[in-house]
């Protein structure tokens, strides 16, 4: 693959996080950089990165470069499914991963500064997910600390106010996060804190047993176990499957 239009798009945010997790933890891509490009220039940006760092080479060529101890780079674009609703979206985030520092780039080493990925929140791309080791030394994704704290504080505020409709909606939304083990542990912490606060104020009978919290069904709909990148489908089965397909659909729809 040498044409940016052939670049395969990932199907979801979870797919991107899973691919990045594999590349960092299994394949040794420990250097990272997040950058954005104007969406109308995304093809040119991918081409430029390929000219500089060979991000579009075939897997066999990657293996040869790695065996020769040359820098090997990998490029991940934010999935179309998480782009903002504007048409076209204003900018497109890109995650550049490498086995060594790349010349001309301001790369970070994941062991020294955890890889931080973005999501479209509050009208802009904001740091949202952090890839680091857990207490057992395993690489996994966590929510960015300030984002995690905001989600916790919002849940506790609804519980303290007894605003169960807002709490149900909030807890349902939490269930849609990419539940890798780090995120899973943080979301479960929010659930425990909400249960304690809500239960102590509203829903325990004199014996200390739970009555039926109105948000229980929201929690029951959460995934039953942490998300594993093993066996996850990474690429969409329907268009747009490549950057070229997206560009063609976008232009046909009246975009730039």
C-alpha positions as CSV (number, residue, x, y, z in Angstrom):
1,X,0.0,0.0,0.0
2,X,1.5,3.3,-1.1
3,X,-1.6,5.4,-1.9
4,X,-3.2,7.3,1.0
5,X,-6.6,6.5,-0.5
6,X,-6.0,2.8,0.3
7,X,-5.4,3.5,4.0
8,X,-7.9,1.3,5.9
9,X,-10.2,3.0,8.3
10,X,-10.9,1.6,11.8
11,X,-14.5,0.8,12.6
12,X,-14.8,2.4,16.1
13,X,-13.0,4.1,18.9
14,X,-12.7,0.8,20.6
15,X,-11.1,-0.6,17.5
16,X,-8.5,2.2,17.5
17,X,-7.8,1.8,21.2
18,X,-7.4,-2.0,20.7
19,X,-5.1,-1.6,17.8
20,X,-2.9,0.9,19.7
21,X,-2.9,-1.3,22.7
22,X,-1.6,-4.2,20.6
23,X,1.0,-2.1,18.9
24,X,2.4,-0.7,22.1
25,X,2.2,-3.8,24.4
26,X,2.9,-6.6,21.9
27,X,4.8,-5.1,19.0
28,X,7.0,-2.6,20.7
29,X,5.7,0.7,19.3
30,X,6.5,2.6,22.4
31,X,7.0,6.1,20.9
32,X,3.9,8.2,20.2
33,X,2.6,11.5,19.0
34,X,-0.9,12.8,18.5
35,X,-1.5,15.5,15.9
36,X,-4.5,16.8,14.0
37,X,-4.8,17.9,10.4
38,X,-7.5,19.9,8.6
39,X,-9.9,17.3,7.3
40,X,-9.8,18.7,3.7
41,X,-6.0,18.0,3.8
42,X,-6.1,14.6,5.4
43,X,-5.0,12.8,2.2
44,X,-2.0,15.1,1.8
45,X,-1.1,14.7,5.5
46,X,-1.1,10.9,5.2
47,X,1.0,11.1,2.1
48,X,3.5,13.4,3.7
49,X,3.8,11.2,6.7
50,X,4.4,8.2,4.4
51,X,7.1,10.1,2.6
52,X,8.8,10.9,5.8
53,X,8.3,7.7,7.8
54,X,6.9,5.0,5.5
55,X,3.6,4.6,7.4
56,X,1.9,2.9,4.4
57,X,4.4,0.1,3.8
58,X,3.2,-3.5,3.8
59,X,3.6,-5.8,6.9
60,X,6.5,-7.7,5.3
61,X,8.4,-4.5,4.7
62,X,7.7,-3.5,8.3
63,X,9.2,-6.7,9.5
64,X,12.3,-6.3,7.4
65,X,12.8,-2.8,8.7
66,X,12.3,-3.9,12.3
67,X,14.8,-6.8,11.9
68,X,17.3,-4.2,10.5
69,X,16.7,-2.1,13.6
70,X,15.4,0.8,11.6
71,X,12.6,2.9,12.9
72,X,9.2,1.5,12.0
73,X,6.1,3.7,12.1
74,X,2.4,3.1,12.2
75,X,-0.4,5.6,11.7
76,X,-3.9,5.4,13.1
77,X,-6.6,7.8,12.2
78,X,-9.6,8.6,14.4
79,X,-12.6,6.5,13.2
80,X,-15.2,8.2,11.1
81,X,-17.8,7.0,13.7
82,X,-16.4,9.3,16.4
83,X,-16.0,12.4,14.2
84,X,-18.0,15.5,15.2
85,X,-21.3,16.1,13.4
86,X,-20.1,19.0,11.3
87,X,-19.8,18.2,7.6
88,X,-16.9,18.2,7.0
89,X,-15.5,17.8,10.5
90,X,-13.0,20.6,11.1
91,X,-10.0,18.5,11.9
92,X,-8.9,14.8,11.9
93,X,-6.8,13.4,14.7
94,X,-4.0,11.1,13.9
95,X,-1.9,8.8,16.2
96,X,1.6,8.2,15.1
97,X,3.3,5.3,16.7
98,X,6.9,4.1,16.2
99,X,9.5,1.6,17.5
100,X,12.1,4.4,17.8
101,X,12.1,8.2,17.9
102,X,11.3,9.6,14.4
103,X,13.4,12.4,13.0
104,X,11.6,15.7,12.8
105,X,8.8,14.6,15.2
106,X,8.3,15.4,18.9
107,X,7.7,11.8,20.0
108,X,6.9,10.8,23.6
109,X,8.0,7.4,25.1
110,X,5.0,5.6,26.5
111,X,6.9,4.4,29.6
112,X,7.8,8.0,30.5
113,X,4.6,9.8,29.4
114,X,1.5,7.7,29.0
115,X,-0.1,7.7,25.5
116,X,-3.1,10.0,25.6
117,X,-5.8,9.7,22.9
118,X,-8.7,12.1,22.2
119,X,-12.4,12.2,21.8
120,X,-14.7,14.9,20.5
121,X,-16.1,16.5,23.7
122,X,-17.6,19.9,24.4
123,X,-17.0,21.1,20.9
124,X,-13.3,20.1,20.5
125,X,-10.9,17.2,20.5
126,X,-10.0,16.7,24.1
127,X,-7.6,14.2,25.9
128,X,-9.9,11.3,27.0
129,X,-8.1,8.0,27.1
130,X,-4.7,7.2,28.6
131,X,-2.7,4.0,27.9
132,X,-0.5,3.0,30.8
133,X,0.3,0.0,32.9
134,X,-2.0,-1.1,35.6
135,X,-1.1,-2.3,39.1
136,X,-0.1,-5.7,37.7
137,X,2.2,-4.2,35.1
138,X,-0.2,-4.8,32.2
139,X,-0.8,-2.2,29.5
140,X,-4.4,-1.0,29.4
141,X,-6.6,2.0,28.7
142,X,-7.8,4.3,31.5
143,X,-10.0,7.4,31.4
144,X,-8.0,10.6,31.5
145,X,-7.9,11.7,35.1
146,X,-9.9,15.0,34.8
147,X,-12.5,13.3,32.5
148,X,-12.9,10.5,35.0
149,X,-13.3,12.9,37.9
150,X,-15.9,14.9,36.0
151,X,-17.9,11.7,35.3
152,X,-17.7,10.7,38.9
153,X,-18.7,14.2,40.2
154,X,-21.6,14.4,37.8
155,X,-22.9,10.9,39.0
156,X,-22.5,11.8,42.6
157,X,-24.3,15.1,42.1
158,X,-27.3,13.4,40.6
159,X,-27.3,10.8,43.4
160,X,-27.1,13.5,46.1
161,X,-29.9,15.5,44.5
162,X,-32.1,12.4,44.1
163,X,-32.4,13.2,40.4
164,X,-32.8,9.6,39.3
165,X,-33.8,10.3,35.7
166,X,-30.5,12.2,35.1
167,X,-28.6,9.5,37.0
168,X,-30.1,6.7,34.9
169,X,-29.1,8.6,31.7
170,X,-25.6,9.2,33.0
171,X,-25.1,5.6,34.0
172,X,-26.4,4.4,30.6
173,X,-23.9,6.6,28.9
174,X,-21.0,5.3,31.0
175,X,-21.9,1.8,29.7
176,X,-21.0,2.9,26.2
177,X,-17.4,3.8,27.0
178,X,-14.7,1.5,25.6
179,X,-14.5,-0.9,28.6
180,X,-10.9,-2.0,28.5
181,X,-9.8,-3.2,32.0
182,X,-8.6,0.2,33.2
183,X,-11.7,2.0,32.1
184,X,-13.8,-0.9,33.5
185,X,-12.2,-0.5,36.9
186,X,-12.9,3.3,36.9
187,X,-16.5,2.9,35.8
188,X,-17.1,0.2,38.5
189,X,-15.6,2.7,41.0
190,X,-18.2,5.3,39.9
191,X,-21.0,2.6,40.3
192,X,-19.8,1.8,43.9
193,X,-19.6,5.4,44.9
194,X,-23.1,6.1,43.5
195,X,-24.6,3.0,45.2
196,X,-23.2,4.0,48.5
197,X,-24.3,7.6,48.3
198,X,-27.7,6.9,46.9
199,X,-28.3,3.9,49.2
200,X,-27.3,5.7,52.3
201,X,-29.7,8.5,51.6
202,X,-32.6,6.9,49.8
203,X,-32.8,3.2,49.3
204,X,-31.8,1.2,52.3
205,X,-34.4,-0.2,54.6
206,X,-33.8,-0.5,58.4
207,X,-32.1,-3.9,57.9
208,X,-29.6,-2.5,55.5
209,X,-30.8,-4.4,52.5
210,X,-31.1,-2.8,49.1
211,X,-34.5,-1.8,47.7
212,X,-34.7,-1.5,43.9
213,X,-32.6,1.5,42.7
214,X,-34.2,3.1,39.7
215,X,-30.9,3.0,37.8
216,X,-30.3,-0.8,38.3
217,X,-31.4,-1.7,34.8
218,X,-28.9,0.8,33.4
219,X,-26.1,-0.9,35.2
220,X,-27.3,-4.3,34.2
221,X,-27.0,-3.3,30.6
222,X,-23.3,-2.6,31.0
223,X,-20.8,-5.2,29.5
224,X,-20.4,-8.1,31.9
225,X,-16.6,-8.2,31.7
226,X,-13.8,-5.9,30.5
227,X,-13.2,-5.5,26.8
228,X,-10.4,-7.6,25.3
229,X,-8.5,-6.6,22.1
230,X,-8.1,-10.3,21.3
231,X,-10.4,-11.2,18.4
232,X,-12.0,-7.8,18.1
233,X,-13.1,-6.8,14.7
234,X,-11.1,-3.7,13.8
235,X,-12.3,-2.7,10.3
236,X,-15.8,-1.9,9.0
237,X,-17.6,-4.3,6.6
238,X,-19.5,-1.5,4.9
239,X,-18.2,1.7,3.2
240,X,-16.3,3.8,4.0
241,X,-13.7,1.1,4.5
242,X,-10.8,3.2,3.3
243,X,-9.8,6.8,3.3
244,X,-10.4,7.0,-0.4
245,X,-14.0,5.6,0.0
246,X,-14.7,8.2,2.7
247,X,-13.3,11.0,0.6
248,X,-15.4,9.9,-2.4
249,X,-18.6,9.6,-0.3
250,X,-17.8,13.0,1.3
251,X,-17.4,14.7,-2.0
252,X,-20.5,13.1,-3.5
253,X,-22.4,14.4,-0.5
254,X,-21.4,17.9,-1.3
255,X,-18.3,18.3,0.9
256,X,-15.0,19.8,0.1
